[in-house]
Amino acid sequence: MAFTLEGVHPHDLTTFADSRGLALRGGHHCTQPLMRRFGVPATTRASFYFYNTEEEVDRFIAILRDAATFFGS
């Protein structure tokens, strides 16, 4: 799943989430040539696995909504 918070730099989103106890990764994720091709400075990534709970996913979504409000996206 992918979505965009227009005008929000991925590292700002990562810092915002970190301040709320959510670990995300911002950067190139070993895809610099692809990002250059599409003009993307960086991305923010969340990693999920079978051990994540529904509550954790709900919290992730809530933090993204808070970020959209905070950054005005």
C-alpha positions in Angstrom: 0.0 0.0 0.0 1.3 3.4 -0.9 0.1 6.9 -0.2 1.5 10.4 -0.3 1.4 13.2 2.2 1.9 16.1 -0.2 4.6 18.5 0.8 5.9 16.5 3.7 9.5 15.3 3.5 9.9 11.6 4.5 12.4 12.5 7.2 10.0 14.9 8.8 7.3 12.2 8.8 9.8 9.7 10.3 10.6 12.2 13.1 7.0 13.0 13.7 6.1 9.3 14.1 9.2 8.6 16.3 8.0 11.3 18.7 4.8 9.3 19.1 6.7 6.0 19.6 6.3 4.6 16.1 9.4 3.4 14.3 9.5 4.2 10.5 12.4 4.3 8.1 13.0 7.3 5.9 15.5 7.4 3.0 16.4 5.8 -0.3 16.0 2.1 0.6 18.6 1.2 -1.9 16.5 2.6 -4.8 18.4 5.8 -5.7 18.3 5.3 -9.5 14.6 4.7 -9.4 14.0 7.7 -7.2 16.1 9.9 -9.4 14.1 8.7 -12.4 10.8 9.7 -10.8 12.1 12.8 -9.0 11.4 11.4 -5.5 13.9 12.7 -2.8 13.2 9.9 -0.4 10.4 7.7 1.0 9.1 6.6 4.4 8.7 2.9 5.0 6.8 0.9 7.6 7.5 -2.8 8.0 4.8 -5.2 9.0 4.9 -8.9 9.6 2.6 -11.7 10.7 3.3 -10.9 14.4 1.9 -7.3 14.2 -1.5 -6.9 15.9 -4.6 -5.2 14.6 -4.1 -2.6 17.4 -0.6 -1.8 16.1 -2.0 -1.3 12.6 -4.8 0.9 13.9 -2.2 3.0 15.9 -0.1 3.3 12.7 -3.1 4.7 10.8 -4.0 7.1 13.6 -0.4 8.5 13.7 -0.5 9.0 9.9 -3.8 10.8 10.2 -2.3 13.0 13.0 0.7 13.7 10.7 -1.6 14.7 7.9 -3.3 17.2 10.2 -0.1 18.4 11.7 1.6 19.0 8.4 -1.6 20.3 6.8 -1.7 17.6 4.1 
